[in-house]
Amino acid sequence: MTFSATDGKKKNEMDEKELVPHLQSSHKRNKSEVNQYGYAFKKGISSVQDCYFEGVGYEKDFLPSGNKYKIIKENLRTVIAEFDDYNRLINRWMGASQVGTNVRGGHGDEIYIKLKKKITKPKNKDEAEEKIIYHYKLPMLKDMIIDYLKVPDNYLSNPQNFMYFDASEGRFISQEEWRDDIHYKERMELNGDDQLPATPEEAERQGFRKLMWFKAIYHGSTSGNLKYVHSDGREAIYEPIYKYTEKTLFKGKITTTKKIIVGYKIMTFEDNPVQGPTYNYIDESVSSEGHFLFDMLPYYWWQGAAELVDG
């Protein structure tokens, strides 16, 4: 954030207290206007724009949309306020998750989600004018994953409702860059088929941990595949090696076949981009919400490889 020289006093006040927009406005506000999901503002009394401290300057770069923006703190959350060419607030994006330093790559990368805006209109002339409410709750459903590669919620299924900040680049990147440079390229390079242990036993020696079968259904666990993950973000999938035996009963009239697992072999992403191993920026044990946003949602949008989308 940047402050003008005349804003020194206000900045000191902000250092002691997080900037909460409705408290910074010169207009009087009724406590009933503050909603558990965000804020509600009455038209005619003040605008949403009044809530943004004038000393907070625009960032030097632009959002992928080409619009300017400010970085603001609201209720201890980082919010990106997006403005059009006429300095009107048009969108607000809330920081939803950030990659930590315990993984191989993506340190400090962030995902922002567009806050839902709801306008409520008065029922009669005696009531207050319409209110605009921005929701802080992430629009996620308990049953958001219904079946393979499908998100039933329209908000989640639209990548335009999410924005990616690449810490190494120091900027918000476009949807195409997120898909091509992060999801398709960087993720595959960080996991690397040639860097994975060849067997489950070797994986355990290297510190990988085995996941329960129901946490690996997208990697073929219902067919017997095993999934191992490492705290550095790498993932390894192993498929069973079967030995088949036949037994004939009743003088050759009935033959039964039995298969026995005699070992496991590594499944590479190159050979199987649908069920093969992929890199995780956030381990589910660290943050299930973060893992969903960084590692699962992009697969619902863009599959595991570009050729799958093209196909």
Backbone bond lengths (Angstrom), bond angles and torsions (degrees), N, CA, C in turn:
res aa  C-N    CA-C-N  psi(-1)  N-CA   C-N-CA  omega(-1)  CA-C   N-CA-C  phi
1 M - - - 1.451 - - 1.524 109.70 -
2 T 1.333 117.22 148.63 1.449 121.43 177.46 1.525 109.12 -121.68
3 F 1.319 116.49 141.76 1.454 121.73 -177.30 1.514 109.89 -125.18
4 S 1.314 117.21 143.92 1.459 121.24 175.27 1.516 109.03 -79.31
5 A 1.330 116.61 166.04 1.462 120.49 -176.73 1.514 111.85 -63.20
6 T 1.328 116.33 -30.85 1.472 119.85 -177.62 1.517 112.65 -78.00
7 D 1.317 116.03 -5.79 1.469 118.87 -177.09 1.523 112.42 -100.63
8 G 1.320 118.22 12.64 1.459 120.75 -176.45 1.513 113.07 -57.47
9 K 1.334 115.78 -44.42 1.455 119.40 -178.76 1.514 111.44 -62.95
10 K 1.340 115.75 -44.71 1.467 120.02 179.79 1.514 110.95 -64.74
11 K 1.338 117.01 -36.80 1.461 120.29 179.77 1.520 110.57 -63.99
12 N 1.349 117.11 -40.75 1.465 119.65 178.70 1.514 111.05 -61.41
13 E 1.330 115.05 -38.89 1.462 118.77 177.86 1.517 110.64 -63.87
14 M 1.339 117.15 -36.52 1.456 121.09 179.70 1.516 111.75 -70.13
15 D 1.331 116.75 -31.71 1.457 119.63 178.61 1.516 111.10 -62.97
16 E 1.336 115.68 -31.27 1.456 119.82 -179.14 1.521 111.97 -84.57
17 K 1.309 115.35 -22.94 1.460 119.63 -175.03 1.519 109.82 -141.01
18 E 1.324 118.48 132.90 1.458 121.06 178.57 1.523 110.05 -58.92
19 L 1.313 116.30 142.25 1.455 120.78 179.21 1.522 110.02 -68.43
20 V 1.329 115.93 113.59 1.460 121.98 174.77 1.517 105.93 -113.26
21 P 1.336 118.26 109.57 1.457 122.51 -167.65 1.518 116.00 -47.94
22 H 1.329 118.44 -44.37 1.460 117.76 -173.18 1.522 112.03 -69.91
23 L 1.334 117.31 -17.39 1.456 120.38 177.25 1.519 111.73 -83.38
24 Q 1.340 117.87 -19.92 1.446 121.38 -176.63 1.526 112.53 -84.98
25 S 1.304 118.81 -15.46 1.456 121.87 -177.35 1.514 110.30 -73.58
26 S 1.332 116.29 147.55 1.458 121.22 177.58 1.524 111.27 -78.28
27 H 1.330 116.56 -12.03 1.464 120.42 -179.63 1.521 110.24 -82.33
28 K 1.325 115.33 147.71 1.458 119.09 177.03 1.516 109.19 -72.47
29 R 1.325 114.96 144.37 1.460 119.27 179.70 1.520 109.48 -130.33
30 N 1.282 115.11 145.10 1.445 121.21 177.28 1.520 108.58 -91.54
31 K 1.327 117.78 137.30 1.463 120.10 -178.10 1.514 112.09 -59.51
32 S 1.293 116.51 -27.51 1.468 119.48 -179.01 1.521 111.85 -65.69
33 E 1.324 116.58 -14.81 1.455 119.32 179.74 1.520 112.40 -76.84
34 V 1.323 116.68 -17.58 1.462 119.50 -177.90 1.522 109.08 -85.86
35 N 1.314 115.66 121.74 1.456 122.66 -175.76 1.521 109.68 -102.49
36 Q 1.322 118.35 152.56 1.464 121.48 -179.01 1.525 112.29 -63.66
37 Y 1.330 117.58 -20.36 1.447 120.83 179.65 1.521 112.20 -91.77
38 G 1.338 117.73 -18.53 1.454 119.80 -176.17 1.510 109.53 172.25
39 Y 1.315 116.65 -127.89 1.448 120.35 -178.74 1.518 111.22 -133.77
40 A 1.311 115.64 152.33 1.454 120.63 174.48 1.531 107.99 -122.97
41 F 1.309 117.93 132.66 1.452 121.15 -176.89 1.520 110.28 -123.50
42 K 1.333 116.18 136.04 1.458 120.39 -178.65 1.520 110.58 -87.78
43 K 1.308 115.63 129.71 1.456 119.80 174.95 1.524 108.93 -67.50
44 G 1.327 115.80 145.80 1.455 119.71 179.75 1.513 111.79 92.81
45 I 1.335 117.66 -26.61 1.458 121.72 177.39 1.514 109.86 -96.29
46 S 1.308 115.80 -47.13 1.464 120.75 177.34 1.520 107.83 -162.37
47 S 1.292 116.02 158.98 1.456 121.01 177.60 1.512 109.58 -102.17
48 V 1.313 115.56 165.55 1.461 119.26 176.95 1.517 109.78 -58.71
49 Q 1.319 116.57 -34.48 1.448 120.35 -176.67 1.528 112.28 -65.37
50 D 1.335 117.82 -28.36 1.452 120.22 177.51 1.520 111.99 -60.11
51 C 1.328 115.91 -20.53 1.453 120.75 -174.15 1.522 112.41 -78.92
52 Y 1.318 118.27 -9.22 1.459 120.02 -176.45 1.513 110.64 -100.30
53 F 1.298 114.31 119.28 1.442 123.26 -175.96 1.530 110.01 -53.52
54 E 1.330 117.22 125.15 1.452 121.18 -174.20 1.521 113.32 -63.26
55 G 1.337 117.30 -24.01 1.455 120.19 -178.86 1.513 114.00 -75.43
56 V 1.307 117.12 -12.02 1.460 120.38 179.50 1.521 108.68 -80.99
57 G 1.329 116.47 114.52 1.455 120.14 -176.48 1.511 112.60 -86.50
58 Y 1.326 115.61 161.59 1.456 120.63 176.18 1.525 109.79 -67.15
59 E 1.332 115.72 148.99 1.458 119.86 174.48 1.524 109.74 -68.84
60 K 1.323 116.45 156.64 1.464 120.73 -174.61 1.524 112.51 -71.40
61 D 1.334 116.95 -28.35 1.465 118.93 179.29 1.528 110.05 -100.65
62 F 1.334 115.79 -170.83 1.457 120.71 -176.59 1.523 110.08 -125.79
63 L 1.311 115.22 161.62 1.456 120.62 173.50 1.529 108.81 -74.13
64 P 1.338 117.99 163.52 1.472 120.12 177.82 1.528 113.15 -55.46
65 S 1.320 116.82 -24.59 1.468 120.88 177.96 1.522 111.90 -72.79
66 G 1.345 116.96 -12.12 1.451 120.98 -176.60 1.517 113.04 91.09
67 N 1.342 116.62 0.58 1.457 121.39 -179.08 1.524 111.60 -90.62
68 K 1.327 116.28 153.96 1.461 121.13 176.67 1.530 109.22 -83.77
69 Y 1.329 115.40 163.49 1.460 118.20 -175.77 1.522 111.38 -153.57
70 K 1.327 114.41 163.71 1.458 122.74 174.24 1.519 108.79 -123.96
71 I 1.316 116.64 148.08 1.470 121.78 174.98 1.523 107.52 -100.76
72 I 1.316 116.25 122.42 1.461 122.07 -173.04 1.522 109.86 -130.97
73 K 1.333 117.48 152.64 1.462 122.66 174.10 1.514 109.30 -104.29
74 E 1.308 116.37 126.41 1.459 121.96 175.73 1.513 108.87 -133.78
75 N 1.317 116.01 123.49 1.472 120.45 179.59 1.526 111.41 50.20
76 L 1.318 116.20 42.93 1.465 123.95 178.37 1.519 113.30 67.61
77 R 1.324 117.55 11.37 1.458 121.16 177.04 1.527 109.68 -110.19
78 T 1.333 115.44 148.72 1.454 120.19 175.59 1.528 109.04 -84.03
79 V 1.316 116.02 126.93 1.457 121.51 -179.10 1.524 108.98 -125.43
80 I 1.326 115.95 134.49 1.449 122.28 174.63 1.525 108.02 -97.61
81 A 1.325 116.51 117.82 1.463 121.75 176.94 1.517 107.74 -95.21
82 E 1.329 116.43 118.28 1.474 122.25 -177.01 1.527 110.19 -101.21
83 F 1.339 116.13 130.75 1.455 121.44 -176.13 1.528 110.97 -120.91
84 D 1.333 115.93 150.21 1.459 119.87 177.09 1.530 110.39 -89.07
85 D 1.318 117.45 -173.27 1.465 121.90 -177.62 1.519 112.88 -65.70
86 Y 1.332 116.87 -17.16 1.463 121.08 179.59 1.523 111.73 -99.78
87 N 1.343 116.09 15.46 1.472 122.31 179.01 1.524 112.82 63.38
88 R 1.312 116.46 27.59 1.452 120.90 175.88 1.517 109.56 -96.67
89 L 1.311 115.63 135.80 1.462 120.80 178.25 1.520 109.29 -70.01
90 I 1.340 117.10 122.81 1.464 119.36 -177.16 1.524 113.13 -116.91
91 N 1.342 117.49 -24.18 1.471 120.66 178.93 1.512 109.88 -149.89
92 R 1.307 115.20 154.32 1.459 121.33 172.00 1.521 108.27 -131.10
93 W 1.335 116.10 131.43 1.460 122.60 -177.23 1.523 108.95 -118.40
94 M 1.323 116.60 128.77 1.462 120.26 -179.50 1.519 110.85 -101.24
95 G 1.329 117.28 135.36 1.453 121.07 174.58 1.514 109.74 -65.91
96 A 1.336 116.83 119.20 1.461 120.96 -174.22 1.523 113.39 -102.90
97 S 1.345 117.84 -31.04 1.457 119.73 -177.53 1.521 109.94 -163.42
98 Q 1.358 115.06 154.33 1.457 121.11 -179.58 1.518 109.90 -140.11
99 V 1.339 115.98 142.03 1.458 121.44 178.78 1.528 109.33 -79.00
100 G 1.331 116.82 132.91 1.460 121.58 179.08 1.515 112.33 -84.82
101 T 1.318 116.02 -163.54 1.467 121.01 -175.35 1.526 113.28 -105.88
102 N 1.320 117.41 6.71 1.469 119.14 -177.43 1.526 112.85 -89.30
103 V 1.331 117.05 1.22 1.460 120.72 -179.89 1.522 110.07 -112.56
104 R 1.320 115.80 169.15 1.458 120.90 -175.42 1.521 114.44 -65.90
105 G 1.305 117.00 -38.16 1.461 119.95 -174.51 1.507 113.36 -144.30
106 G 1.339 114.48 172.70 1.452 120.25 177.76 1.513 114.23 79.07
107 H 1.335 117.84 16.71 1.459 120.19 -176.51 1.525 111.48 -57.10
108 G 1.330 115.78 122.70 1.458 120.63 177.91 1.510 114.98 85.54
109 D 1.334 118.10 -7.14 1.467 119.74 177.05 1.530 109.21 -61.04
110 E 1.327 115.83 146.65 1.457 120.64 -175.98 1.527 110.67 -132.71
111 I 1.320 114.89 152.93 1.460 121.20 172.49 1.528 107.73 -120.99
112 Y 1.330 114.61 130.92 1.461 121.84 177.96 1.523 108.42 -112.54
113 I 1.316 114.63 146.46 1.457 120.32 179.56 1.521 109.33 -120.02
114 K 1.323 115.73 137.68 1.466 120.02 -179.06 1.525 109.04 -70.03
115 L 1.323 116.38 127.97 1.459 119.66 -178.88 1.520 109.81 -75.13
116 K 1.308 115.06 138.47 1.457 119.87 179.01 1.523 110.15 -72.98
117 K 1.309 114.82 137.39 1.464 119.95 178.75 1.524 109.23 -110.80
118 K 1.314 115.27 129.84 1.457 120.44 -179.81 1.526 108.98 -125.94
119 I 1.309 116.19 130.86 1.461 120.82 179.07 1.526 108.40 -110.69
120 T 1.322 115.12 123.57 1.468 120.01 177.29 1.520 108.59 -107.79
121 K 1.302 116.65 131.51 1.466 121.68 -177.82 1.534 110.01 -101.59
122 P 1.329 117.41 149.51 1.471 120.41 179.85 1.527 111.37 -66.90
123 K 1.335 115.45 146.13 1.459 120.21 -179.52 1.529 111.98 -82.08
124 N 1.343 116.64 -29.04 1.460 119.53 177.55 1.533 109.39 -146.05
125 K 1.322 116.54 173.76 1.461 121.59 -173.55 1.524 112.36 -67.74
126 D 1.321 117.89 -24.07 1.464 120.49 -176.91 1.525 112.69 -78.17
127 E 1.329 116.89 -18.09 1.456 119.48 -177.64 1.528 111.13 -82.69
128 A 1.319 114.59 164.84 1.466 120.17 178.83 1.519 109.97 -63.24
129 E 1.318 115.46 159.90 1.454 119.80 -179.92 1.523 111.14 -68.05
130 E 1.303 116.20 172.57 1.461 121.14 -174.79 1.525 111.90 -58.73
131 K 1.316 115.78 151.49 1.460 122.53 -179.19 1.526 110.26 -117.62
132 I 1.309 114.94 148.94 1.459 120.94 173.99 1.515 108.22 -111.90
133 I 1.308 117.20 121.26 1.467 121.53 -177.92 1.518 109.64 -115.46
134 Y 1.304 116.42 127.69 1.458 121.05 174.00 1.530 107.58 -102.44
135 H 1.306 116.79 125.99 1.447 121.21 -175.11 1.522 111.50 -87.92
136 Y 1.317 116.70 133.37 1.453 121.45 176.14 1.516 112.06 -87.50
137 K 1.325 117.15 -23.88 1.464 119.18 -177.14 1.522 110.65 -67.40
138 L 1.326 116.40 132.60 1.454 119.20 176.17 1.523 109.13 -66.02
139 P 1.315 118.69 135.94 1.468 121.33 -178.14 1.519 111.84 -77.56
140 M 1.320 116.55 67.51 1.459 120.68 -179.78 1.520 109.82 -116.65
141 L 1.297 116.29 143.57 1.456 122.03 179.21 1.521 109.89 -105.46
142 K 1.322 116.56 152.15 1.461 119.64 178.41 1.524 111.30 -62.21
143 D 1.321 115.72 -33.64 1.469 119.73 -179.40 1.519 110.01 -107.39
144 M 1.347 115.95 40.86 1.463 119.88 -173.94 1.516 112.67 -65.29
145 I 1.341 117.91 -23.99 1.460 120.50 177.98 1.527 107.21 -104.69
146 I 1.307 116.28 101.00 1.462 120.59 -177.26 1.523 110.75 -87.99
147 D 1.319 116.72 -50.71 1.452 119.33 178.99 1.520 109.24 -148.43
148 Y 1.313 117.04 -178.29 1.455 122.49 -171.79 1.530 112.05 -59.42
149 L 1.345 115.04 125.49 1.458 122.21 176.42 1.525 114.04 56.83
150 K 1.324 115.65 40.45 1.453 118.41 177.75 1.519 109.82 -146.02
151 V 1.334 116.60 128.93 1.459 122.18 173.20 1.521 106.97 -112.86
152 P 1.310 118.68 119.77 1.454 121.18 -173.34 1.517 114.60 -75.76
153 D 1.324 118.71 -10.71 1.448 121.19 -177.53 1.520 110.43 -94.30
154 N 1.339 117.37 126.16 1.460 121.62 -176.39 1.520 112.86 -61.48
155 Y 1.307 116.63 -31.94 1.466 119.71 -179.50 1.524 110.73 -68.54
156 L 1.317 116.78 -43.99 1.461 120.93 -179.73 1.517 111.89 -69.95
157 S 1.301 117.63 -32.12 1.450 120.32 -174.37 1.529 113.42 -79.71
158 N 1.323 117.20 -2.76 1.459 121.20 -179.63 1.530 109.93 -106.33
159 P 1.342 119.04 108.70 1.466 121.25 -179.61 1.525 113.17 -59.99
160 Q 1.342 117.45 -21.61 1.460 120.37 -178.96 1.525 112.47 -66.56
161 N 1.330 117.44 -13.29 1.463 121.39 177.76 1.528 112.26 -88.10
162 F 1.327 116.61 4.66 1.462 121.26 -179.01 1.528 109.83 -131.16
163 M 1.328 115.09 152.27 1.455 119.91 -178.99 1.525 109.15 -138.96
164 Y 1.343 116.86 139.36 1.470 122.17 -173.36 1.524 109.90 -112.45
165 F 1.338 116.17 128.82 1.458 122.07 174.48 1.520 108.73 -104.39
166 D 1.337 116.69 118.18 1.459 122.58 179.53 1.527 107.96 -92.27
167 A 1.338 116.41 107.41 1.465 120.88 -175.95 1.521 112.28 -63.10
168 S 1.329 117.19 -35.69 1.468 119.82 -179.54 1.532 111.34 -66.71
169 E 1.339 116.59 -29.85 1.454 121.56 177.80 1.530 111.70 -89.83
170 G 1.341 115.07 -20.36 1.457 119.77 -178.51 1.512 113.92 69.17
171 R 1.328 116.63 31.91 1.469 119.69 -177.90 1.521 110.53 -158.29
172 F 1.329 115.03 162.31 1.448 121.24 171.72 1.528 108.07 -77.42
173 I 1.317 115.91 135.68 1.458 119.65 -176.42 1.525 110.37 -108.27
174 S 1.318 116.13 161.55 1.458 121.58 -178.46 1.525 110.90 -74.32
175 Q 1.328 115.66 166.92 1.462 120.52 176.99 1.520 110.83 -59.94
176 E 1.332 116.65 -38.98 1.466 120.45 179.96 1.520 111.35 -65.25
177 E 1.330 117.61 -40.16 1.472 120.87 178.15 1.523 110.78 -67.71
178 W 1.311 116.32 -39.94 1.470 120.07 177.84 1.525 109.51 -60.36
179 R 1.312 115.56 -46.09 1.466 120.24 -178.31 1.531 111.92 -68.33
180 D 1.330 116.83 -52.20 1.468 120.63 -172.22 1.531 113.32 -79.44
181 D 1.352 116.40 -46.77 1.462 119.96 -173.16 1.534 113.47 -84.45
182 I 1.327 116.18 -34.00 1.466 119.65 -178.60 1.527 111.41 -95.25
183 H 1.335 116.16 -59.58 1.465 119.45 -172.93 1.527 112.77 -69.89
184 Y 1.326 117.83 -48.35 1.461 120.02 -176.75 1.535 112.55 -80.56
185 K 1.323 117.39 -45.22 1.465 120.19 -171.05 1.527 113.68 -91.74
186 E 1.334 116.50 -62.24 1.468 119.61 -175.19 1.521 112.35 -61.08
187 R 1.324 116.79 -41.75 1.467 119.91 -178.33 1.523 111.27 -61.13
188 M 1.342 116.90 -41.75 1.459 119.90 -179.03 1.535 111.38 -71.02
189 E 1.328 116.60 -36.38 1.462 119.91 178.97 1.528 111.17 -67.63
190 L 1.322 117.43 -38.16 1.455 120.90 -178.72 1.523 111.88 -69.15
191 N 1.334 116.74 -34.33 1.469 118.83 179.35 1.528 110.49 -80.77
192 G 1.310 117.01 -51.42 1.461 122.27 173.82 1.517 115.02 60.55
193 D 1.332 117.85 107.31 1.467 121.45 179.24 1.527 112.32 -56.13
194 D 1.334 116.76 -37.00 1.469 120.18 -175.67 1.521 112.88 -78.69
195 Q 1.345 117.70 -5.40 1.461 120.99 -179.23 1.529 112.75 -100.30
196 L 1.315 116.99 -1.65 1.461 120.28 -173.62 1.524 111.96 -92.00
197 P 1.334 117.96 146.24 1.474 120.79 176.23 1.520 111.31 -62.59
198 A 1.319 116.17 143.99 1.466 121.11 -172.52 1.522 113.40 -74.23
199 T 1.341 117.48 -25.11 1.463 120.44 -176.03 1.520 110.51 -135.01
200 P 1.331 117.76 161.58 1.462 120.63 175.95 1.528 112.44 -59.20
201 E 1.331 116.17 -37.14 1.469 119.76 -179.71 1.526 110.84 -63.33
202 E 1.328 115.78 -42.65 1.463 120.07 178.06 1.523 110.72 -67.30
203 A 1.327 116.60 -34.85 1.460 120.86 178.40 1.525 110.86 -62.04
204 E 1.321 116.38 -43.80 1.460 120.09 179.51 1.522 111.47 -65.84
205 R 1.326 116.86 -34.83 1.471 120.28 177.79 1.531 110.71 -67.00
206 Q 1.332 116.55 -28.32 1.461 120.42 -179.13 1.528 113.15 -90.45
207 G 1.335 116.77 4.34 1.459 119.96 176.23 1.513 115.50 95.78
208 F 1.332 117.77 7.47 1.460 120.68 174.02 1.529 109.23 -73.03
209 R 1.311 116.79 150.69 1.462 119.95 176.03 1.523 109.57 -121.43
210 K 1.304 115.82 143.66 1.461 121.98 -177.82 1.521 109.81 -83.56
211 L 1.332 116.57 136.50 1.453 121.40 177.56 1.521 110.78 -96.06
212 M 1.318 115.28 155.22 1.455 120.46 175.94 1.530 109.02 -64.05
213 W 1.328 116.59 153.39 1.462 121.44 -173.96 1.525 112.48 -58.57
214 F 1.372 117.36 -35.60 1.456 119.13 -176.62 1.530 112.24 -73.80
215 K 1.326 117.60 -9.90 1.458 121.21 174.51 1.529 111.16 -94.18
216 A 1.327 116.34 4.85 1.468 120.28 -178.00 1.522 111.81 -132.38
217 I 1.326 116.69 26.21 1.463 118.62 -176.07 1.530 111.57 -66.57
218 Y 1.349 117.82 -26.93 1.460 119.58 178.37 1.524 111.79 -78.49
219 H 1.311 116.35 -5.36 1.473 120.85 179.82 1.530 111.75 -114.85
220 G 1.320 115.62 21.29 1.457 120.19 173.42 1.506 115.88 82.15
221 S 1.323 118.41 25.02 1.464 119.67 -179.36 1.521 112.08 -65.18
222 T 1.334 117.18 -28.06 1.460 119.61 178.15 1.520 111.40 -69.69
223 S 1.344 116.84 -14.65 1.469 121.69 176.13 1.525 111.79 -100.70
224 G 1.328 116.07 5.75 1.459 120.14 177.59 1.516 115.31 104.41
225 N 1.337 118.31 -1.70 1.463 120.31 -179.73 1.533 111.35 -70.33
226 L 1.328 115.61 151.74 1.458 122.53 178.63 1.521 109.78 -112.19
227 K 1.327 116.08 143.69 1.463 120.75 179.05 1.518 109.73 -120.40
228 Y 1.345 115.32 129.24 1.459 122.34 177.54 1.522 108.88 -123.88
229 V 1.327 116.61 140.18 1.461 120.69 178.07 1.519 109.66 -128.51
230 H 1.331 115.87 151.64 1.456 122.68 178.95 1.526 108.77 -115.45
231 S 1.323 117.10 152.70 1.468 121.04 -179.52 1.520 112.18 -65.05
232 D 1.341 118.01 -17.41 1.464 120.31 178.71 1.528 112.41 -85.33
233 G 1.351 117.22 3.59 1.453 121.72 175.55 1.510 115.10 104.23
234 R 1.335 117.50 -15.12 1.463 119.08 -178.11 1.529 111.66 -72.38
235 E 1.314 114.12 154.89 1.460 121.89 -178.46 1.525 108.28 -136.33
236 A 1.316 116.29 142.41 1.464 121.00 179.29 1.520 109.22 -134.62
237 I 1.332 115.74 135.99 1.462 122.30 178.83 1.529 108.60 -118.55
238 Y 1.325 115.97 134.41 1.464 121.03 -179.45 1.520 109.33 -123.84
239 E 1.327 115.53 132.78 1.459 120.24 178.38 1.526 109.44 -106.32
240 P 1.321 117.35 145.74 1.469 120.62 -175.05 1.529 112.98 -71.26
241 I 1.325 113.95 148.56 1.473 121.62 172.59 1.528 106.31 -104.64
242 Y 1.310 116.75 122.46 1.465 120.58 -175.31 1.533 111.63 -104.03
243 K 1.317 113.65 148.73 1.461 121.32 169.19 1.529 106.45 -116.05
244 Y 1.326 116.02 129.39 1.456 120.71 -176.29 1.531 110.17 -104.67
245 T 1.308 115.73 135.21 1.476 121.19 176.35 1.518 108.87 -127.00
246 E 1.329 115.59 144.40 1.459 120.69 179.92 1.522 110.04 -117.27
247 K 1.294 114.66 147.22 1.464 120.27 179.39 1.520 108.67 -138.79
248 T 1.329 115.98 128.68 1.462 120.85 -178.40 1.521 109.91 -102.47
249 L 1.313 115.13 132.11 1.464 120.66 -179.32 1.528 109.29 -119.30
250 F 1.307 115.51 158.57 1.465 123.49 174.33 1.535 112.25 52.89
251 K 1.312 114.64 58.54 1.459 122.23 172.21 1.539 113.23 56.07
252 G 1.329 114.81 43.50 1.454 119.76 173.27 1.510 116.02 82.92
253 K 1.319 117.55 2.37 1.455 119.18 -177.62 1.531 112.60 -83.34
254 I 1.327 119.29 -25.70 1.466 122.75 -178.94 1.528 108.52 -128.47
255 T 1.324 116.41 126.22 1.459 121.62 177.57 1.534 108.98 -119.59
256 T 1.305 116.97 127.42 1.470 121.82 177.84 1.529 109.64 -110.30
257 T 1.301 115.71 144.67 1.462 121.93 178.38 1.520 109.40 -116.44
258 K 1.307 115.43 132.61 1.460 121.38 179.93 1.524 108.52 -124.66
259 K 1.351 116.98 136.49 1.464 119.84 177.63 1.524 109.85 -115.54
260 I 1.314 114.80 139.03 1.462 122.37 -178.32 1.524 108.62 -125.39
261 I 1.332 117.15 135.22 1.463 121.05 176.90 1.526 108.69 -76.29
262 V 1.323 115.39 121.60 1.471 120.11 -179.78 1.531 111.98 -110.11
263 G 1.310 117.22 0.54 1.463 120.90 179.46 1.514 111.13 164.88
264 Y 1.340 115.53 -175.60 1.464 121.26 179.41 1.525 109.39 -135.37
265 K 1.340 115.86 150.54 1.457 121.09 176.18 1.519 109.55 -128.36
266 I 1.322 116.08 152.30 1.449 121.41 -177.68 1.526 110.71 -66.98
267 M 1.315 116.54 138.27 1.461 122.02 173.51 1.524 107.11 -102.41
268 T 1.296 118.22 120.04 1.453 121.05 -179.44 1.521 111.27 -89.33
269 F 1.322 115.39 154.03 1.457 120.07 177.24 1.524 110.58 -68.46
270 E 1.329 115.73 -34.86 1.459 119.60 -179.39 1.519 111.37 -61.42
271 D 1.335 116.24 -40.45 1.460 119.89 -179.43 1.525 112.60 -79.20
272 N 1.338 116.69 -29.19 1.454 119.74 -176.70 1.531 109.73 -142.42
273 P 1.348 118.06 80.74 1.465 120.93 -178.29 1.527 114.17 -69.77
274 V 1.322 117.71 -10.18 1.463 119.86 178.36 1.522 111.01 -82.92
275 Q 1.334 117.33 -46.88 1.461 120.89 -176.86 1.529 113.38 -111.07
276 G 1.321 117.72 -5.68 1.452 121.24 -175.52 1.520 113.78 -66.87
277 P 1.336 117.24 172.87 1.472 122.50 -174.82 1.525 112.78 -72.99
278 T 1.311 116.13 143.14 1.463 121.81 178.94 1.525 109.82 -138.45
279 Y 1.303 115.28 152.86 1.464 121.41 -176.08 1.527 111.41 -74.36
280 N 1.340 116.59 144.57 1.460 122.71 178.16 1.527 110.02 -115.14
281 Y 1.324 116.77 119.07 1.457 120.52 177.61 1.526 111.71 -73.01
282 I 1.324 116.47 -29.88 1.464 120.72 178.64 1.519 108.58 -134.87
283 D 1.324 116.30 124.51 1.459 121.45 178.60 1.526 109.08 -71.95
284 E 1.314 116.41 140.32 1.457 120.66 -179.78 1.524 111.62 -60.43
285 S 1.340 117.12 -31.63 1.460 120.19 179.48 1.525 111.84 -69.42
286 V 1.330 116.95 -20.44 1.464 121.91 177.70 1.522 110.02 -86.10
287 S 1.334 116.81 -46.69 1.468 121.69 178.85 1.518 109.00 -158.41
288 S 1.313 116.74 111.30 1.464 119.78 179.48 1.525 110.44 -67.96
289 E 1.354 117.37 -35.25 1.456 120.26 178.05 1.523 110.48 -68.00
290 G 1.351 116.06 -43.07 1.456 119.77 179.22 1.513 111.91 -64.67
291 H 1.326 116.77 -40.17 1.461 120.97 177.96 1.521 110.47 -62.91
292 F 1.323 116.45 -39.60 1.462 119.51 178.57 1.520 110.80 -63.23
293 L 1.337 117.18 -46.55 1.462 121.12 -176.11 1.524 112.25 -68.07
294 F 1.330 117.50 -45.68 1.458 120.96 -174.60 1.531 113.06 -82.69
295 D 1.324 117.03 -38.53 1.458 119.64 -167.35 1.516 115.76 -111.82
296 M 1.325 118.43 -22.58 1.454 120.21 -177.93 1.529 112.47 -103.14
297 L 1.327 115.83 -47.78 1.460 119.62 -176.50 1.531 113.18 -57.50
298 P 1.357 119.56 -42.59 1.476 118.63 177.65 1.522 113.65 -59.14
299 Y 1.341 117.49 -29.10 1.464 119.50 177.87 1.517 111.12 -72.00
300 Y 1.303 117.51 -33.56 1.457 119.23 177.01 1.520 110.79 -67.35
301 W 1.335 116.56 -34.43 1.461 120.49 179.68 1.522 112.54 -77.89
302 W 1.359 116.15 -47.90 1.454 120.58 -164.56 1.531 114.57 -122.49
303 Q 1.311 118.45 7.33 1.473 121.38 -177.34 1.534 110.02 61.54
304 G 1.312 115.96 -170.03 1.447 119.67 -176.70 1.517 114.00 -90.23
305 A 1.321 116.90 -21.62 1.456 121.50 -178.38 1.512 109.27 -148.25
306 A 1.332 115.70 153.33 1.452 120.86 -175.99 1.524 112.09 -60.36
307 E 1.344 116.83 -36.03 1.452 118.55 -177.99 1.524 112.98 -66.05
308 L 1.346 117.22 -25.18 1.453 120.15 177.11 1.521 110.43 -71.11
309 V 1.342 115.63 -38.29 1.456 119.64 177.85 1.512 110.28 -67.61
310 D 1.331 116.01 -45.84 1.466 120.48 179.47 1.533 111.46 -60.19
311 G 1.347 114.42 -34.68 1.464 117.95 -179.16 1.495 112.98 -74.96
